[in-house]
Amino acid sequence: MTETASETGTRRPADRPRNRRPLPALVFLLVLALAALAVWWNVLGDERAREEAQAAACSSAENAPEALDPATVTLRVFNASDVGGRAGEVAAQLQSLGFVVQEIANDQSDHEVTGVGELRYGPAGGGVADYVQLYLPQATERRDTRATTVVDVVLGPDFAGLASAEDVAAALAPAQEAEAASC
């Protein structure tokens, strides 16, 4: 009599457990883990870059002049160059931009003005002078003892014109970005 595999307690080849190789599954899990790590690395890197950009915007906004309404800024325009009528021309340009021009004249001070010009202001007019300097970027600042916020725009011999509206907007952009970033 022939014995069958079930009678002898041995298994048939179909009933044997398969020899599964764990290596392909482990490689797949390792690749999946590395992909997940790369995604999180990018997410955290992007967050860090956003935080750095916000910090940079806030830092540059601290140095940016405050945007003012030109209608609230009172100026006196003086000509310290040899070009006649320059103060009147620049005053007309400033008025067309909305500034209030209180006086137009030749510079009567004993101080020699060189370069593009000079902005003269008192302690109360520091922020106003910073704003006006956007329109005369190379002008030097001279602080005096006046108690008002009136700023004197003194045109020097190298004055070539006021800054363009685009240049002024670009200079004010850091402050506006900082407001958007809520510094």
matplotlib code that plots the C-alpha trace (Angstrom):
import matplotlib.pyplot as plt

x = [0.0, 1.2, 1.1, -0.1, 1.5, -1.3, -1.1, 2.6, 2.4, 4.4, 3.1, 2.7, 4.8, 1.6, 1.0, 4.5, 5.0, 6.5, 10.0, 9.1, 11.9, 11.6, 14.2, 12.0, 9.3, 12.0, 13.5, 10.0, 9.4, 12.8, 12.1, 8.7, 10.2, 12.9, 10.2, 8.2, 11.3, 12.1, 8.5, 8.7, 12.2, 10.8, 7.7, 9.9, 12.4, 9.6, 8.3, 11.8, 12.1, 8.8, 9.8, 13.1, 11.4, 8.9, 11.8, 13.6, 10.5, 10.0, 13.6, 13.6, 10.2, 11.8, 14.2, 11.6, 10.0, 6.4, 4.0, 2.3, -0.4, 1.4, -1.6, -0.5, 3.1, 4.0, 7.2, 9.2, 11.2, 14.5, 16.9, 20.6, 21.8, 22.7, 19.7, 17.0, 13.4, 14.3, 12.5, 9.3, 9.5, 10.1, 7.4, 4.9, 5.9, 5.6, 2.2, 1.0, 2.0, -0.3, 2.3, 1.5, 4.1, 4.2, 7.0, 9.2, 12.4, 16.1, 18.1, 19.0, 21.0, 24.8, 25.2, 26.7, 24.6, 26.5, 25.3, 21.6, 20.3, 19.4, 16.4, 16.2, 13.8, 13.3, 12.9, 9.2, 9.7, 12.1, 9.5, 8.2, 11.8, 12.3, 9.2, 10.2, 13.7, 12.0, 11.5, 15.1, 17.0, 20.5, 19.7, 21.5, 19.6, 20.2, 18.4, 17.7, 15.8, 12.4, 9.4, 7.1, 7.0, 7.6, 10.5, 12.7, 13.7, 16.8, 17.9, 21.6, 23.7, 23.6, 19.8, 18.5, 14.9, 12.5, 12.4, 9.8, 6.6, 7.9, 11.0, 9.0, 6.6, 9.6, 11.0, 7.7, 7.2, 9.0, 6.7, 3.6, 5.0, 5.6, 2.0, 0.8, 3.1, 1.8, 5.1]
y = [0.0, 3.4, 6.1, 9.5, 12.6, 13.3, 9.9, 10.3, 13.8, 15.3, 18.1, 18.3, 20.9, 23.0, 23.2, 24.3, 27.9, 30.0, 31.4, 35.1, 37.4, 40.4, 42.5, 43.9, 45.0, 46.6, 48.4, 49.7, 50.9, 52.6, 54.4, 55.5, 56.7, 58.7, 60.3, 61.3, 62.7, 64.8, 66.2, 67.2, 68.7, 70.9, 71.9, 72.9, 74.7, 76.7, 77.7, 78.8, 80.8, 82.5, 83.4, 84.8, 86.8, 88.2, 89.1, 90.9, 92.8, 93.9, 94.9, 97.0, 98.5, 99.8, 101.9, 102.9, 106.3, 106.5, 107.1, 110.5, 112.3, 115.1, 117.4, 117.2, 118.2, 121.9, 122.9, 126.0, 125.8, 127.8, 128.1, 128.0, 127.5, 129.9, 128.8, 131.5, 130.4, 126.9, 127.2, 128.3, 125.3, 122.8, 124.3, 123.9, 120.3, 119.6, 121.3, 119.1, 116.1, 117.5, 119.1, 122.4, 125.0, 127.9, 129.9, 130.2, 132.2, 132.3, 130.8, 133.6, 131.5, 131.8, 128.1, 127.0, 124.3, 121.8, 118.8, 118.2, 120.1, 120.1, 119.5, 121.6, 120.7, 120.8, 118.0, 117.7, 117.4, 114.4, 112.0, 114.6, 115.2, 111.5, 111.4, 114.5, 113.0, 110.3, 113.0, 114.4, 111.2, 112.6, 115.7, 116.1, 116.7, 119.6, 119.7, 123.0, 124.3, 125.1, 123.9, 123.1, 120.3, 122.6, 121.3, 123.6, 122.2, 124.0, 123.2, 123.0, 123.4, 119.7, 119.4, 117.7, 117.0, 115.3, 111.5, 109.7, 108.4, 104.9, 105.5, 106.9, 103.9, 101.5, 103.3, 103.0, 99.3, 97.8, 99.7, 98.5, 94.9, 95.0, 96.1, 93.2, 90.9, 92.4, 93.2]
z = [0.0, -0.8, 1.7, 0.9, 2.1, 4.5, 6.1, 6.7, 8.1, 5.4, 3.4, -0.3, -2.1, -2.6, 1.1, 2.0, 3.2, 0.6, 1.1, 0.9, 0.4, 2.7, 0.8, -2.0, 0.6, 2.8, -0.2, -1.1, 2.4, 2.6, -0.7, 0.6, 3.8, 2.0, -0.3, 2.8, 4.4, 1.3, 1.2, 4.8, 4.3, 1.5, 3.6, 6.6, 4.3, 2.6, 6.0, 7.1, 3.9, 4.4, 8.0, 6.8, 4.0, 6.6, 8.9, 6.1, 5.1, 8.7, 9.0, 5.8, 6.8, 10.0, 7.8, 5.2, 5.5, 6.5, 3.6, 4.1, 2.3, 0.4, 1.2, 4.9, 4.1, 4.1, 2.2, 1.5, -1.7, -2.0, -4.9, -4.0, -7.5, -10.3, -12.4, -12.2, -11.6, -10.5, -7.2, -8.9, -11.3, -8.6, -6.4, -9.2, -9.6, -5.9, -5.8, -8.7, -6.6, -3.8, -1.5, 0.2, -0.8, 1.7, 0.3, -2.9, -2.9, -3.3, -0.4, 2.0, 4.5, 4.9, 4.5, 1.1, -0.5, -2.7, -4.6, -5.4, -2.5, 1.1, 3.3, 6.4, 9.2, 13.0, 15.5, 14.8, 11.0, 10.9, 9.5, 7.1, 5.9, 5.4, 3.2, 1.2, 0.6, -1.5, -4.1, -3.7, -3.0, -3.0, -0.9, 2.4, 5.6, 7.9, 11.2, 12.8, 15.8, 14.3, 16.2, 13.2, 10.7, 7.8, 5.6, 3.5, 0.1, -0.9, -4.5, -5.1, -8.2, -9.2, -9.0, -12.1, -11.2, -8.8, -8.5, -10.6, -9.2, -9.8, -7.8, -4.9, -5.0, -5.0, -2.0, -0.1, -1.1, 1.9, 4.3, 2.4, 2.3, 6.0, 6.6, 4.6, 6.5, 9.8, 11.4]

ax = plt.figure().add_subplot(projection="3d")
ax.plot(x, y, z, "-o")
ax.set_aspect("equal")
plt.show()
